[in-house]
């Protein structure tokens, strides 16, 4: 009899809460019909999220007297009470997200801007000064202060079904000029449904390579992306069309990971894309198109902790530029016919990853395998196998309402070619990096890292004559790296 009373009471409480939610939704809809309505204003809660993005939640949900009374009388258990409260909090969070983007009737009030600048200084500690790193042109014989990125984002949800995202970079290094303007993202989204579970994305966008490439640089702990993952695609992006599917529960968890735990954001539980394949800001060089797919799922572990697991795969034909022999010291190669004409090579990769956010301990691990173009010791580019990956452990210390310090250690390795560099040089490398990324407040991040690198040279060769490709040489070096990021939003 008591069990039936408790079950009936639980059903009554749930029905009441559902009715209140429905009435609240009707009232909210009526308010939105008024042209003078204002967007719902969430309040900040908890420590700021990384990358200058402030965590936002609705005002705390106060327990109703009915729920407290039922719990006090023993008609519902504590687990029942927590479950009811968690469901209501999830619904309010979802309504908050919608209100933030579509609360204003004026389209230009639904557009927002933010950005960041990234300044580096990379002194080489060891006696070997000839080390180069294609990730960062400031590493080498002449160290100095160097802008790695200056990004300005313009984005908006202009209607229930249409959104856009534009991100230029003002610090692209081209022909010795470190401040060339280039485009990093320029795409539009069409949401098929109001819940935004199904989306079509058209334009310059990120493509399926790895977790490392989906994650924005402003929220990454390590100074650079790993070679094994980043050698997949120039600037992690290309021009094409993609389709994404993300159920509501996954949207909610992706947003939690982005706001609190350095996640990449919502790129779909399922992502399927077709794109040119030559990289960002590069024209298509053959009739072939690359095809990519991503499968991912954000898990909720006991205690509310989150973890993401997934896989990325891509296939296509990549056109390799062999370079010019007359340049002498600049990297150049020959194709298998013995000349410097560009040629298409099979380009395929399979990637697996697991990401456990800092709670406060965390872990990221990725592994890549596939086939692609690679320069041999004789200077000839052939199709070959590639493999590599990285493992990173991290710990997050929230020492105040605004202050966060992230401690991390990453080991990485890669054996394969870098297809988008001239001559597709070999990149057989190993690296250990230990660092601290400190955010005294949401608008600043200071990173200090020690790196020990073993890398082959990927930009210059040693050659007795300019008509013969020179050999690549390897170098070991220790670096003490400094990086400052400031955010505006």
NULOFI-755004 format. One line per field, with one value per residue (C-alpha): residue number from 1; residue in one letter; chain; x, y, z. Coordinates in steps of 0.5 Angstrom, whole numbers, plus 500, padded with zeros to 3 digits. Layout:
N
seq	(NUM_...)
type	(A_...)
mol	(A_...)
x	(X_...)
y	(Y_...)
z	(Z_...)
This chain:
489
seq	(1_2_3_4_5_6_7_8_9_10_11_12_13_14_15_16_17_18_19_20_21_22_23_24_25_26_27_28_29_30_31_32_33_34_35_36_37_38_39_40_41_42_43_44_45_46_47_48_49_50_51_52_53_54_55_56_57_58_59_60_61_62_63_64_65_66_67_68_69_70_71_72_73_74_75_76_77_78_79_80_81_82_83_84_85_86_87_88_89_90_91_92_93_94_95_96_97_98_99_100_101_102_103_104_105_106_107_108_109_110_111_112_113_114_115_116_117_118_119_120_121_122_123_124_125_126_127_128_129_130_131_132_133_134_135_136_137_138_139_140_141_142_143_144_145_146_147_148_149_150_151_152_153_154_155_156_157_158_159_160_161_162_163_164_165_166_167_168_169_170_171_172_173_174_175_176_177_178_179_180_181_182_183_184_185_186_187_188_189_190_191_192_193_194_195_196_197_198_199_200_201_202_203_204_205_206_207_208_209_210_211_212_213_214_215_216_217_218_219_220_221_222_223_224_225_226_227_228_229_230_231_232_233_234_235_236_237_238_239_240_241_242_243_244_245_246_247_248_249_250_251_252_253_254_255_256_257_258_259_260_261_262_263_264_265_266_267_268_269_270_271_272_273_274_275_276_277_278_279_280_281_282_283_284_285_286_287_288_289_290_291_292_293_294_295_296_297_298_299_300_301_302_303_304_305_306_307_308_309_310_311_312_313_314_315_316_317_318_319_320_321_322_323_324_325_326_327_328_329_330_331_332_333_334_335_336_337_338_339_340_341_342_343_344_345_346_347_348_349_350_351_352_353_354_355_356_357_358_359_360_361_362_363_364_365_366_367_368_369_370_371_372_373_374_375_376_377_378_379_380_381_382_383_384_385_386_387_388_389_390_391_392_393_394_395_396_397_398_399_400_401_402_403_404_405_406_407_408_409_410_411_412_413_414_415_416_417_418_419_420_421_422_423_424_425_426_427_428_429_430_431_432_433_434_435_436_437_438_439_440_441_442_443_444_445_446_447_448_449_450_451_452_453_454_455_456_457_458_459_460_461_462_463_464_465_466_467_468_469_470_471_472_473_474_475_476_477_478_479_480_481_482_483_484_485_486_487_488_489)
type	(X_X_X_X_X_X_X_X_X_X_X_X_X_X_X_X_X_X_X_X_X_X_X_X_X_X_X_X_X_X_X_X_X_X_X_X_X_X_X_X_X_X_X_X_X_X_X_X_X_X_X_X_X_X_X_X_X_X_X_X_X_X_X_X_X_X_X_X_X_X_X_X_X_X_X_X_X_X_X_X_X_X_X_X_X_X_X_X_X_X_X_X_X_X_X_X_X_X_X_X_X_X_X_X_X_X_X_X_X_X_X_X_X_X_X_X_X_X_X_X_X_X_X_X_X_X_X_X_X_X_X_X_X_X_X_X_X_X_X_X_X_X_X_X_X_X_X_X_X_X_X_X_X_X_X_X_X_X_X_X_X_X_X_X_X_X_X_X_X_X_X_X_X_X_X_X_X_X_X_X_X_X_X_X_X_X_X_X_X_X_X_X_X_X_X_X_X_X_X_X_X_X_X_X_X_X_X_X_X_X_X_X_X_X_X_X_X_X_X_X_X_X_X_X_X_X_X_X_X_X_X_X_X_X_X_X_X_X_X_X_X_X_X_X_X_X_X_X_X_X_X_X_X_X_X_X_X_X_X_X_X_X_X_X_X_X_X_X_X_X_X_X_X_X_X_X_X_X_X_X_X_X_X_X_X_X_X_X_X_X_X_X_X_X_X_X_X_X_X_X_X_X_X_X_X_X_X_X_X_X_X_X_X_X_X_X_X_X_X_X_X_X_X_X_X_X_X_X_X_X_X_X_X_X_X_X_X_X_X_X_X_X_X_X_X_X_X_X_X_X_X_X_X_X_X_X_X_X_X_X_X_X_X_X_X_X_X_X_X_X_X_X_X_X_X_X_X_X_X_X_X_X_X_X_X_X_X_X_X_X_X_X_X_X_X_X_X_X_X_X_X_X_X_X_X_X_X_X_X_X_X_X_X_X_X_X_X_X_X_X_X_X_X_X_X_X_X_X_X_X_X_X_X_X_X_X_X_X_X_X_X_X_X_X_X_X_X_X_X_X_X_X_X_X_X_X_X_X_X_X_X_X_X_X_X_X_X_X_X_X_X_X_X_X_X_X_X_X_X_X_X_X_X_X_X_X_X_X_X)
mol	(A_A_A_A_A_A_A_A_A_A_A_A_A_A_A_A_A_A_A_A_A_A_A_A_A_A_A_A_A_A_A_A_A_A_A_A_A_A_A_A_A_A_A_A_A_A_A_A_A_A_A_A_A_A_A_A_A_A_A_A_A_A_A_A_A_A_A_A_A_A_A_A_A_A_A_A_A_A_A_A_A_A_A_A_A_A_A_A_A_A_A_A_A_A_A_A_A_A_A_A_A_A_A_A_A_A_A_A_A_A_A_A_A_A_A_A_A_A_A_A_A_A_A_A_A_A_A_A_A_A_A_A_A_A_A_A_A_A_A_A_A_A_A_A_A_A_A_A_A_A_A_A_A_A_A_A_A_A_A_A_A_A_A_A_A_A_A_A_A_A_A_A_A_A_A_A_A_A_A_A_A_A_A_A_A_A_A_A_A_A_A_A_A_A_A_A_A_A_A_A_A_A_A_A_A_A_A_A_A_A_A_A_A_A_A_A_A_A_A_A_A_A_A_A_A_A_A_A_A_A_A_A_A_A_A_A_A_A_A_A_A_A_A_A_A_A_A_A_A_A_A_A_A_A_A_A_A_A_A_A_A_A_A_A_A_A_A_A_A_A_A_A_A_A_A_A_A_A_A_A_A_A_A_A_A_A_A_A_A_A_A_A_A_A_A_A_A_A_A_A_A_A_A_A_A_A_A_A_A_A_A_A_A_A_A_A_A_A_A_A_A_A_A_A_A_A_A_A_A_A_A_A_A_A_A_A_A_A_A_A_A_A_A_A_A_A_A_A_A_A_A_A_A_A_A_A_A_A_A_A_A_A_A_A_A_A_A_A_A_A_A_A_A_A_A_A_A_A_A_A_A_A_A_A_A_A_A_A_A_A_A_A_A_A_A_A_A_A_A_A_A_A_A_A_A_A_A_A_A_A_A_A_A_A_A_A_A_A_A_A_A_A_A_A_A_A_A_A_A_A_A_A_A_A_A_A_A_A_A_A_A_A_A_A_A_A_A_A_A_A_A_A_A_A_A_A_A_A_A_A_A_A_A_A_A_A_A_A_A_A_A_A_A_A_A_A_A_A_A_A_A_A_A_A_A_A_A_A_A)
x	(500_506_509_503_502_509_509_502_505_511_507_503_509_512_505_505_512_510_504_508_513_508_504_511_513_506_507_514_511_506_512_516_510_511_515_518_520_527_532_532_538_542_547_554_555_561_568_569_570_576_578_574_567_563_559_552_546_539_538_538_532_529_526_518_515_511_517_520_514_514_521_520_514_518_513_519_526_532_534_527_528_534_532_526_530_536_530_527_534_536_530_531_538_536_531_536_540_535_533_541_540_533_531_531_526_532_537_543_542_543_550_556_563_569_576_583_591_596_603_609_617_620_628_632_636_640_646_643_639_637_631_625_617_612_607_611_615_618_622_629_636_633_628_623_616_611_604_602_594_590_583_576_570_563_557_550_543_539_533_531_533_539_546_553_560_566_573_579_586_590_597_598_605_606_613_616_610_607_601_597_590_587_580_579_572_566_560_553_548_541_538_532_528_527_531_537_538_539_544_547_553_556_563_570_569_573_573_574_581_581_579_585_583_576_578_579_586_584_581_587_592_598_602_601_597_600_604_600_593_595_598_592_589_592_589_584_579_577_571_565_558_557_551_551_546_546_540_538_542_548_547_547_553_557_555_557_564_565_563_567_572_575_571_571_563_558_560_555_554_555_558_559_562_565_570_576_581_587_586_584_585_587_584_582_588_584_577_577_573_575_570_570_566_566_562_562_559_559_558_556_559_557_557_555_562_563_567_567_570_570_573_574_576_577_579_581_586_591_595_603_607_614_617_622_629_632_630_637_636_628_625_623_622_621_616_617_618_624_621_618_611_605_602_596_597_592_590_586_586_583_583_581_580_578_577_576_576_579_575_580_584_583_586_586_589_589_592_592_594_593_597_599_605_611_618_624_631_632_628_622_615_612_605_607_604_603_602_602_599_599_597_596_595_592_590_586_586_581_584_579_572_576_583_584_591_592_598_599_604_604_608_607_610_609_612_609_609_606_603_601_608_612_615_611_617_618_616_619_619_618_616_615_612_610_607_602_596_594_588_588_581_577_581_588_592_599_602_610_612_618_619_624_624_627_625_627_628_621_623_630_635_642_644_651_647_640_638_638_634_638_637_633_637_634_635_634_633_630_625_623_616_612_605_600_593_588_581_575_568)
y	(500_505_503_505_511_513_512_516_522_521_521_527_531_530_532_538_540_538_543_548_548_548_554_557_556_558_565_565_564_570_575_573_576_583_587_590_584_583_577_573_575_569_571_568_562_559_560_563_558_558_562_568_565_567_561_562_559_561_563_558_554_554_548_548_547_541_537_539_537_530_529_531_526_520_520_521_519_523_520_522_529_530_527_532_538_536_535_542_545_542_544_551_551_549_555_560_558_559_566_568_567_569_573_580_581_585_581_585_585_577_578_578_579_576_574_574_575_570_572_568_568_561_561_555_553_548_549_546_552_549_546_548_547_548_549_555_560_563_557_557_561_568_568_574_576_573_573_566_568_575_572_576_572_575_570_570_566_571_566_560_556_560_562_564_564_568_568_572_571_578_574_569_569_569_571_573_578_576_580_578_577_571_567_561_560_563_558_558_554_551_548_543_544_548_544_544_537_537_542_543_547_550_554_554_550_545_538_531_529_529_531_536_539_540_544_551_554_559_553_548_547_545_551_547_541_535_533_526_530_536_534_531_538_545_550_544_547_546_549_544_542_538_535_534_531_532_530_534_530_531_538_539_535_539_545_543_541_547_552_549_543_546_541_543_544_541_538_533_526_524_529_527_532_533_538_540_537_542_545_552_558_553_552_545_542_535_533_529_531_528_525_525_522_523_519_522_521_525_520_522_518_517_523_527_527_528_524_524_518_518_517_521_518_521_519_523_524_530_534_535_541_538_545_549_546_553_556_552_551_551_544_541_534_529_525_518_520_524_531_536_536_536_529_526_521_517_521_517_517_513_517_514_519_519_526_526_533_536_534_536_531_529_526_526_521_520_515_516_511_511_512_519_522_522_524_519_520_520_526_522_523_516_514_511_509_514_513_517_520_523_522_528_528_535_538_544_548_553_557_563_565_567_564_558_554_548_543_539_534_531_526_525_522_521_518_520_526_533_533_540_543_544_537_533_532_527_528_523_526_525_531_532_538_540_546_551_555_560_564_570_572_570_575_573_567_566_559_557_550_546_542_537_536_531_533_533_539_541_547_547_542_541_540_540_542_546_540_535_534_535_531_532_533_532_536_535_541_544_550_554_557_563_565_570_570_576_575_580_578)
z	(500_502_495_491_495_494_486_486_489_485_479_482_483_476_473_477_474_467_467_470_465_460_462_463_456_454_457_454_447_449_451_445_441_443_439_445_449_451_451_458_461_465_470_471_476_478_475_468_462_459_453_456_455_461_464_464_467_469_476_481_481_488_491_491_498_495_493_500_503_500_501_508_509_506_500_495_496_495_489_486_488_485_479_478_480_475_469_471_471_464_461_463_461_454_454_456_450_445_449_448_440_438_444_440_434_430_426_428_435_434_432_437_436_440_438_441_440_441_442_443_445_444_446_444_450_447_443_436_433_426_429_425_426_421_426_429_424_430_432_429_429_430_436_437_439_434_433_432_431_431_430_430_430_427_429_430_430_425_425_428_422_420_423_420_423_420_422_419_422_421_423_417_415_408_404_410_412_419_418_412_412_411_412_417_417_413_413_414_418_416_422_419_425_431_436_432_431_424_421_414_413_407_406_409_415_420_417_420_422_429_436_436_430_432_438_438_439_444_449_448_453_449_445_438_436_435_428_427_428_425_418_416_413_412_418_420_414_407_403_402_405_411_415_422_427_434_439_445_450_446_445_452_454_448_451_458_456_452_457_463_461_454_449_442_442_438_431_431_434_426_421_414_409_402_401_396_400_398_405_407_402_397_390_388_384_381_380_386_392_399_404_411_417_424_430_437_443_450_456_462_468_475_479_473_470_462_457_450_445_438_431_425_418_411_404_397_392_394_389_392_390_389_389_385_384_382_389_392_399_399_400_393_391_385_383_381_374_376_375_379_376_381_382_386_391_395_402_407_415_421_427_434_441_448_452_459_461_467_473_476_473_466_460_452_447_440_435_427_422_414_408_404_400_403_401_401_403_396_395_391_394_394_397_404_411_416_424_430_436_443_450_455_462_465_472_473_479_481_486_486_483_476_477_474_473_468_469_463_460_453_449_442_436_428_422_416_411_411_405_404_405_399_397_402_407_412_419_423_430_438_443_450_453_460_461_465_462_467_467_472_469_463_459_460_459_460_458_460_457_456_450_448_441_436_429_421_418_413_410_408_405_404_397_393_387_386_381_386_392_398_404_410_417_424_430_437_441_448_448_454_450_453_450_452_450_451_449_448_447)
